Amino acid sequence: MAQIRRRGPNKYAIIIYLGRDDTGKKLCHSETFYGSRPQAKLRADELELSLKKKYTGSKAGKMTLGEYLDQWLIVTKETYDEGTWAKNAWHVRRLKECVGDFSLHKLSIPEVQQALQGLNNSPRTKRDFFDTLRTAVRQAVVWGLLSNNPLEGLRRPKVPRKEAIVLGRKELYQLLEAAKGYRHYLVIRLLAVSGIRLGEVLGLKWEDVDFDKSTFKIQRSANCRKRILKDEPKNFSSRRTIQLDDETLKELARHKQVERCTNPDNLVFPALDGRPMKESAVRKTMNRALKKAGLEHIKLHGLRHTAGSIKLDAGEGLATVSAFLGHSSTATTAAIYAHAIRGGVSIANYLESDSLSD
């Protein structure tokens, strides 16, 4: 696998990992390239293909699956966002525990299938491990390390389908009424009204909000654990414009007037130190409001499920709801929200109707 490292203006080091020798020592080929990064990438691909053709079947055949997965992580780091790559890294650590010593060139489906089944994880997590392993081994074929994919017939673990937990009409009204007065009330309201992700709410800047058009744009996301902003949202489809109802718009305008916490990023919902807010802070408000309203527990993400269910049940098309939620495909929307069990005409009507308090 090739690594490209910048050494100066139009100067790059190209490093090709070739496995290990008989003593276990890493084998690498490196060269200095002068030119642009795209040109360096082309040279790296060309060099890698040439070396792998020469090397596959001899010393490269001694590479273990664990060694390969480590290199795959390094090379693909720039192709994933930080959160996804961190998840891949965790998957690789667990995979190495059960299949890391297997020879890359002698992989067999029964061996790998049995090893994955022995992992002490939930069915969903096992499926995620499988997906990461499948992606990595397919890349080995692309890179010329394998002539074909030996795990092509590996059975994907089944995951019991769970219906998304959503709030009903009266429950949603009770929750929002109970949340009023809490510092993070408006965050919870936006989650319920717009169906956006928590990271997208906490990554909002005031320049994203258009009070004249009653809209706001999703252009980035916040990492709620590290409390930093990410330049991009979750995926390309996550970039979208959300229409706001009048009441939520009024609450936003009121919030802008009273918000006294200055922050360098001009965040709509900064923490007291000016950085993006922690997820736990919003979750505490949510739990308190649920308890105050006498409602059963529902996760913050359940408000997103609620928004999707409302729109689907109101008769909006799958593609429209998928775009509204920022899903990468309508298949994702269909799998999660196909039940659409709650009634109502729209989320805004849910919140504005006088009959909600009945």
KAZIKA-V653471 format. One record per backbone hydrogen bond with DSSP energy under -1.0 kcal/mol. CO is the residue of the C=O (numbers start at 1). NH is the residue of the N-H. If there is no record, write none. Layout:
co-><CO,CO>
nh-><NH,NH>
//
This chain:
co-><1,3,5,8,10,11,11,12,13,14,15,16,19,21,25,27,29,31,33,36,37,38,39,40,41,42,43,44,45,46,47,48,49,50,51,52,55,55,59,60,63,64,65,66,67,68,69,70,71,72,76,81,82,83,84,85,86,87,88,89,90,91,92,95,99,100,102,103,108,109,110,111,112,113,114,116,119,122,123,124,125,126,127,128,129,130,131,132,133,134,135,136,137,138,139,140,140,141,149,151,168,169,170,171,172,173,174,175,179,182,184,185,186,187,188,189,190,191,197,198,199,201,204,205,206,208,210,214,215,216,221,223,223,228,230,235,236,240,242,245,246,247,248,249,250,251,252,253,254,255,263,266,271,275,278,279,280,281,282,283,284,285,286,287,288,289,290,299,300,301,302,303,304,305,306,307,308,309,310,311,312,317,318,319,320,321,322,329,330,331,332,333,334,346,347,348,349,353,355>
nh-><17,15,13,11,35,7,8,33,5,31,3,29,27,24,21,18,16,14,12,40,41,42,43,44,45,46,47,48,49,50,51,52,53,54,55,56,58,60,62,63,104,68,69,70,71,72,73,74,75,76,79,85,86,87,88,89,90,91,92,93,94,95,96,99,102,66,65,106,112,113,114,115,116,117,118,119,121,126,127,128,129,130,131,132,133,134,135,136,137,138,139,140,141,142,143,145,146,144,152,154,172,173,174,175,176,177,178,179,182,185,188,189,190,191,192,193,194,195,201,202,222,204,268,208,209,217,215,244,210,242,230,227,228,223,221,238,239,218,216,249,250,251,252,253,254,255,256,257,258,259,266,206,274,271,282,283,284,285,286,287,288,289,290,291,292,293,295,302,303,305,306,307,308,309,310,311,312,313,314,316,315,321,322,323,324,325,327,333,334,335,336,337,338,350,351,352,353,356,358>
//
